[in-house]
Each structure stands twice: as structure tokens, then as C-alpha cells.
Amino acid sequence: MRILFVCTGNMCRSPMAEGLARAVIDREYPETRERFDFSSAGVAALEGNVPAREAVEVMMERGIDISGHRARNVTRRILEASDLVLTMEGAQRKRVEEMTGGVAPPVFLLLELGEAGTEERDGLWARDASRYEVLDPIGMSADEYRYVAAIMEGPIENILRLLGSGLET
């Protein structure tokens, strides 16, 4: 199962989501680790950019090292090599769907798919302008990055619980 996380610049939200997903699999479903491939890209990334300092700091607080990540642009080839694409905003979802002609792979907003069948988690999603969009923390404080990590973690856990249970041996 190849899961691609997409944001704008591929410097904070999507690499953080990629790191969180790896951590969830390693912690909750280690027996399925080899069956998952997580990656990330941006719809307007500057190729090779390092992650935002605050993103690295917040992930390190969680024991997740994303410091080696380098930004890359999403391409049709990357999309076609993915089984599932999870975007942070509706505009990114639309851009990805335009790139693939809406054919494949399935594309969802991370929070929308992650909330399916669950209760709102600690009221964390209520702060967003759109219930299902993960707002971009670039240029903001580390606290905003912590907030972003917190709102993504539960939906990522939910998605991987469903996918992981289907892959258990």
C-alpha cells in the first residue's frame, strides 16, 4: 500500500504526516510495516528544500526524525505510483485530481477520510476554517506546528487502523 501525503510546499504538513504515519505503523502494526510505503510531495514545492525548522523540532519531540526529508513536487508519475493520496486542503485535492484526470489513485482530504465513522477528537478540528482542511503553519510558531501534528495524528491513526487490520497476517 503506497500512501502519498500532499500539501503545498512539502516542507511541513506532508512530511509531518509521512513521519506520523510511519510512527503509527511501527508502534501499532509492526507486522505490516513492510506492506506500507509512505511518501510526500507538494503541489508547489521548491525541489530539495529542507523541512521547516519548527516541523523538525515538533516531530523530534514525538521521537520522529524528518530532518533528512527534501521537498519534491508532485508529478503524474508519483501519483500513478500511489495507491492512496491524502491532501491537506481542497485546492490540493483538486490539483491532484486534475493531474490524473480523476482516474486513479483515489484522492481524499486527510481529515475527511480520517474522520469517517469516528467522533470529533478533543474538539481539535473545530479551529480550522474548513472542518476538513489542515491549515498551513509555515512561518508560524512551533505551537502552531504542534497543533497541526495533533489534528493529523488521530485521522492518520484511524486510516491506518482500517488499512492495517486488512493487511494483518
C-alpha atoms as one frame of an Amber mdcrd trajectory, in Angstrom:
protein
   0.000   0.000   0.000   1.692   3.184  -1.217   0.297   6.262   0.533   1.222
   9.750  -0.632   0.646  12.827   1.544   0.336  16.112  -0.359   0.500  19.729
   0.798   1.709  22.935  -0.844   5.475  23.219  -0.337   6.263  19.754   1.057
   8.157  21.384   3.932   5.843  20.915   6.922   2.380  19.306   6.768   3.001
  16.437   4.355   6.434  15.427   5.718   4.985  15.611   9.241   2.071  13.375
   8.151   4.509  10.967   6.499   6.540  10.765   9.727   3.427  10.324  11.857
   2.199   7.504   9.600   5.495   5.641   9.857   5.430   6.028  13.634   1.855
   4.708  13.877   2.686   1.628  11.796   5.884   0.969  13.738   4.058   1.343
  17.058   0.664  -0.260  16.345   1.134  -2.598  13.365   4.827  -3.509  13.145
   3.985  -6.824  11.480   2.582  -4.890   8.483   5.457  -2.376   8.182   6.893
  -3.903   5.016   3.481  -3.666   3.363   3.336   0.139   3.624   5.287   2.772
   1.746   4.736   6.375   2.836   5.906   9.413   0.908   5.032  13.068   0.443
   5.106  15.808  -2.164   3.873  19.346  -2.731   1.789  20.979  -5.434   4.165
  23.994  -5.421   7.339  22.670  -3.810  10.805  24.024  -4.377  12.708  20.822
  -5.114  15.270  19.952  -2.462  14.099  22.364   0.251  14.627  21.110   3.785
  11.675  20.830   6.177  10.697  23.869   8.216  12.779  24.084  11.397   9.617
  24.049  13.520   8.349  20.901  11.772  11.607  19.090  12.528  11.517  20.301
  16.152   7.911  19.248  16.762   8.417  15.829  15.197  11.616  15.287  17.234
   9.536  15.978  20.371   7.482  12.945  19.288  10.579  10.852  18.593  10.183
  11.198  14.811  13.109  12.398  12.714  12.119  14.153   9.466  15.339  16.162
   9.172  16.526  14.149   6.161  13.395  14.954   4.140  13.778  17.005   0.960
  10.863  18.700  -0.764   9.646  17.482  -4.128   6.858  18.408  -6.493   4.006
  16.032  -7.050   4.030  14.647 -10.578   1.734  12.432 -12.565   4.347   9.648
 -12.275   4.399   9.930  -8.452   0.590   9.906  -8.387   0.320   6.883 -10.647
   2.753   5.012  -8.379   0.485   5.665  -5.357  -2.441   3.608  -4.100  -3.925
   6.388  -1.969  -3.359  10.152  -1.943  -4.188  12.236   1.132  -4.178  16.022
   0.751  -4.280  18.761   3.362  -6.574  21.185   1.504  -9.342  21.063  -1.057
  -7.310  23.058  -3.591  -4.544  20.454  -3.414  -7.068  17.670  -3.896  -8.446
  19.448  -6.941  -4.943  19.945  -8.394  -4.066  16.264  -7.897  -7.336  15.153
  -9.493  -6.664  17.452 -12.464  -3.210  15.904 -12.875  -4.609  12.377 -13.032
  -7.776  13.199 -14.911  -9.690  11.879 -11.910  -8.840   8.310 -12.896  -6.575
   6.940 -10.175  -5.476   6.731  -7.443  -8.233   7.676  -5.003  -7.661  11.150
  -3.543  -9.096  12.307  -0.214  -8.657  15.124   2.237  -6.700  13.609   5.130
  -9.066  14.876   7.818 -12.190  13.911   5.894 -11.134  10.303   5.325  -9.628
  10.050   8.798 -12.824  11.213  10.458 -15.083   8.732   8.666 -17.011   6.800
  11.265 -15.368   8.473  14.252 -16.251  11.167  16.730 -14.533  14.545  16.662
 -11.300  14.223  18.628 -10.970  16.660  21.522 -12.543  19.488  19.519  -9.244
  19.989  17.699 -10.768  20.199  14.222 -13.192  22.968  15.176 -10.447  25.617
  14.969  -9.957  25.216  11.223 -11.624  27.493   8.693 -12.850  24.382   6.921
 -13.612  21.346   9.007 -11.525  19.125   6.761  -8.524  21.300   5.921  -5.198
  21.277   7.721  -4.100  24.899   7.679  -0.532  25.707   6.651   1.645  26.629
   9.668   4.597  27.879   7.586   6.072  30.996   9.179   4.184  30.457  12.440
   5.331  29.405  15.894   6.225  25.881  16.972   2.908  25.812  18.853   1.067
  26.004  15.530   3.123  23.077  14.252   2.229  21.141  17.417  -1.421  21.909
  16.713  -1.080  20.661  13.131   0.595  17.439  14.298  -2.167  16.927  16.863
  -5.007  17.336  14.360  -3.360  14.992  11.849  -2.409  12.229  14.276  -5.900
  10.903  15.066  -7.081  10.751  11.445  -3.829   9.069  10.393  -4.284   6.515
  13.193  -7.886   5.891  12.050  -6.921   5.402   8.407  -4.020   3.093   9.234
  -6.101   1.104  11.718  -8.543   0.315   8.916  -5.821  -0.398   6.369  -3.605
  -2.248   8.860  -6.380  -4.551  10.019  -6.999  -5.520   6.418  -3.318  -6.396
   5.957  -2.607  -8.328   9.143  -1.294 -11.812   8.595
